[in-house]
Amino acid sequence: MSTNNTPETKGLSQGAIVRKRFFGNTPAVISLAVFALIVILAFSSIGFAGIPGWWKYNHTEFSPTVNDGAPTFQSLFNWGEHPFGQDRIGRDYFAMTMRGTQQSIMIMFVIGLVAGAIGVVVGAVSGYFRGWVESALMRLVDVIIIIPVLILAAVLGRIAGSSVAGNLATIALGAFIGLAIWTGLARLVRGEFLSLREREFVDAARIAGASNTRIIFKHILPNAVGVIIVNVTLMMSSAILLETALSYLGLGVKAPDVSLGSLISDNQAAFTTRPWLFWFPGLFIVAICLCINFIGDGLRDAFDPRQKKFNAKRAKDRGTRGPSGTAGAPVPAAAPDTALRPAADRDGDPVPPAAVPGQAR
């Protein structure tokens, strides 16, 4: 991948340039920190995969109703007994929201892994080999695209939900949804490979005797990794909303387990009486999606060498520097051209051709 040879990036490796650009993007860095806090809070509070957490309730435990089920959170140092409140039957809503966040994050990463792998392989093979291989794979993509994603994901999600249970059901649901949404990435990767396969470094690799597999995965794919990473992150963000929609329709995570979408669906009748049952799952859905989108934008800017941050102060400073590059007064304007003319011309008399400076005799 090419990069701009600027003073800020001169002498740095490609990885160092990407890191410098990403960590120079304030919204992306803040989103990464917030997303990391959400992940740590969700997986450490109620535990995961048999590992106990620090919160005293879990998402299936019943307890007497406190404060009529309303949230008891007052400050960061005073959470109360049930900071997010309780549902109608006395379950701690903080534990349920954390469990739903765990489910959504697991599904998001599984979808990104499955859909990313399939999309990259199909797009790379079809874009590199062309011919009947490209025709067959793209017709498969067209067939899957004409099926509405929500319907296809619902059918595959129902199959996953009926075959396994627990965390395996969540992983299976993410894998089956990933089988439905890889087509857009495949088309994008195919377009990148169609462009990169004609470059000189690919011809040089063929002449050197490199195999097709090595050319695809060692030479072309690293040059397309920026586009792939960015679009996988954006696909993961949309996957959370798709899983939420499926759970809202009752086709996603099954009881007694919960997800953020199922929490909203199960408590939709209590919107006017217990609105906090909507606030917290909705807040975490929005926070996760926004974080992933901002991280994706930051990665796009970091991997794209054409993205250059405009600094008004730096541009102003450069405009006030002299020809040697040192700070000082602005460069004086050029002297009027009359000062460069011969005396006879300034007096208004015609000048012979031979007297004009620079003109051939």
N, C-alpha and C positions, 0 to 999 in steps of 0.2 A: 504494500500500500504506500502510495506516495504521500509525502508530507511537505509542508511549506518550510523552506530553509530560512527561518526568521531568527533574529538574535535570541529570542526566548527559547527556541527549541534546537538551536545549533549545537551539535555534539551530543545530543541525547538519543538514546535508543527509542524504538517505536513504542515499547511498553512504558518507558518513562514519559514520553510525550503524551500518551493517552492518560496516564495517571495525573500528570500535571494539569491537563485540560479539564479532566473530570473534577478533581479537587479544587479547581479554580471556579467551578460552577456552584455558586452558593445554594440555590434551590435544590440541586441534585444532592449535595452533601447533607443538607438538613433533612431531606427526604430519606436518605440512606440511614441517618442516625435515628429518625423516628421509626422507620420500619424495623430496624434492629431492636429498638426498645419494645415494639409491639411483639416481635417474635420471642424475645427473652421473657416478657411478662406472661405471654400466653403459655409457653411451654414450661416455665419454672413455677408458676403459681399453683396449678392443680396437678402437676406431674404429667408424665407421658410414658407409655409403654412399660408400665409397672414401676416406674421411678416416682416416688412420692414428691409432692410439691410442698411449698411453704404455706399455702392457704388451707384453712381448717375444714372447708366444705368441698364436696365434689359436685358434679353436675346432675347426679341422680339422688342425692341425699335430701331427705325432708327434715324440716325443723319448724318449731313454732313461729308463727308470724310475728314480726317485730315492726313497730311503727306502721301498722296496717299495710305492710308490704312495700312501703315507700323507701327510696334510697336513704341510707344513713350517712353517706359521705359528706363530710364537712370541710376537710382540708387534707393536704398530703400527709399530715401527721395525725389525723383523726378520721379514720375510715369508718368507724362504727362496726356494728355486727354484720350488716349486709350493705356494702357501699353502693351496689347497683340495685338494691331492693330484692324483692322476692316475687315469684310468679304466683298464680292463683292457688297452687297446692303447697306452697311453702318452700320450694327449692331456691337455693341461693342463685341470684341472677348473675352475679359476678363470675361464679364458677361456670355457669352455663354459657355466658358470653365468651369466656376464655376457651372453653371446649369448642365452641363454634368457630372461633378464630383459628384454633389449631387445625380444624377440619378444612377451613378455607385455604389456609397457607399450604397444607399438605397437598390438597387438590391442585392448587395453583402451580406448585413446583413439579408435580407429576405430569400435569398437562404440558408445561413448558418443556419437560424432558422428552416426553413421547412425541408430541407434535413437532418439536424442534428437530428431533432425530429423523423422523419420517420425511418431513418437509425438506430438510437439507439433502438427504440421500436421493430422494426422487428428483428434486430440482437439479442437483449436481449431475446425476447420470443423464437426465434428459437434455440438459444444456450442453454437456460435453460431447456425447456420442451422436446427437442429432439423428436424422434418418428415422427408421421405423421404431427405434427405441423411444425417441422423443414423441413420436406420434401416438404410440400405445400408452405411454405414461400420461401424456396430456389429455387423452380421451378419458382415462380413468379419473383424472382430476376434474374434468368437465362433468362427468356423471355424478361425482360426489358433491360438486358445487351446486347442482340444480336441486338437490334435496335440502330443504330448510334445516339449518344447523340445529335449531332448538328441537325439532322433531327427531332428527337423527340422534342427537345427544340424549334425548329422553328415552328412546328405545334402548340405546346402549347402556344408559344408566340403570334402567330397570333390570336388564340382564345382569349387570354387575351387582346390584343390590340383592338379587335373589340367590346369588351363588355363594357369597362369603359374608362375613360379619365383622364388626369391630373396625380396627384400623386397616385391616386388609380390604374391607368393603370401601373405605375411603380411597385407598390407593387404586383399587380396581375401577372405581367411578372416575377418578382422574385419568386413568389410562384409557378408558373407553371414550371419554369426552375428547381426549387428545387424538383419538383415531378419527374424529369428526371435523377437526378444525385445522388440519395441517396444510390444506390445499393452498391457502393464500401465500404461505411461506414458500411452498414448492415453486409457485410461479415466480416469486421474487428471486429466489436463488437461481432458477433457470435463466432469467434475464441477466443476472450478474455473470453467470458462466458463459453465456453466449457472447458477452463482451470480452471477458478475460481470456477466453480460449484463443483469441486471435492476436494476443500480445506477443512481443518478441521473446519474453522469458519462457513462454510455453513452447515456442518453436525451438529454442535453445535446449530445453529439457528433452524434447523428442529427438533432436539430433544426438544428444548425449546418450540416448538409449534408455531413458526412463520409461517405466511401464505406465499404462493409463491410470492405474490405481495410485501410483506415486504422484503423477502429475495432478490428479484431482485433489488428493488429500494433503500433499506436501507443497504444492506450488500455487494452485488456484484458490483452494479453500481459505488459506490464511489471508489472502487479499480480499475475500468477501466476508470475513468474520465480523467486521464492524456492522455491516447491514444486517447480518444474521442475529447478532446479539441484541441490537436495538429492536428489531421486530419481534424477537422472542419475548422480550420484556413487555412490550405492548400487548402481545397475544396473551401473556399471563394475566395482565390486568383485565382484559375482556373475559378471560376464562373465569375469574372470580364472579363477575356479574352473571355469566352463564350458569355457573353452579348455584348462585343465589336464586336465579329464576327457576331452575329445576327444583330446588328445595322448596321454594314457595309454592310450586305446583304439586308438591308431594312426590316428585320423581327423583329426588336426590338422596341425601342422607336420611336413613330411616331411624325411627324411634327404637330403643330408648336413647340413641345417640342424637346429637343436635348439630346444626350448622347455623351460620348467621342468617341464611335465608329461611330455614325452618323455624327459627325463633320468631322472626317477623310474621311468618305465615300462621303459626300456632296462636299468636296473640293479637291477630288483627281485629278480633271482636272487642278487645279491651283498649282500643286506641283512645277513646274519650275518658275512660275511667282510670287507666294505668298507662299513661303515655310513655313512662320510662321503659316499658317493655319494648318500645320501638326505638327510643333514643340511642341506647347503647349498641345494639347490633348494627343499626344504621350508621352510627358514628364510626365504628370499626370498619365497615364495608367501604365507606367513603375515604377513610384515612389510608387504608391499604391500597385502594385503587389510585388515589392521588400520589402516594409515595412511589408506586411502581411506574406511573406515567412520568413523573419528574425524573426518576432515575433513568428511564429510557431516553428522555430528552437529553440528559447529561451525557449518556453514552453516545448518542448520535453526534452531539457536538464534539465529543472527545475523539471519536473515530473518523470523523469527516474532516480532512485537511482543509477544505474550503471554508469551514466555519472559523471565523476570526472575530474575536471580541473587539468592538470599537471602544477606544478609550479617549474621551473628549479632551481630558487634561493632557494626555500624552501628545495628541495631535496638535493642541495649542502650543505646547512646549516646542515641538519640532518646527512649528511655523515661525517661532521667534528666535531660532538659532541661526547663527551665521553660516557662511559656506564651509567653515572648518568643522562645524558640528558643535561648537562651544556656545554656551549661552551668551547672549549679548543683544545688541540692538538689531532690529530687523535689517535685512539686506537693503541698501539704498536702491532706489529706482534707477534705471538706466538713464544716462544723460541724453538730452534731446539730440536728435540726429543732425540738427543744424550745427552743433558744435563740432561734428566730425567732417563737415563739408569744407572744401577749399574756400579761401577768402573771396575769390571771384564769384563763387556761387552764392555766398551770403550777401554780397552786394547786389545781387540780382542780375549780374552779367552772365551770359552763357559760358559754360565751361567746355573746352574742347574735349573730345572723347578720350584723348590720351591722358588728360588731367584728372579723370575720374578714378579714384583709388580702386584697385582691384580689377580694373578692366584691361583686357589684353590690348597691347599696342598694335 
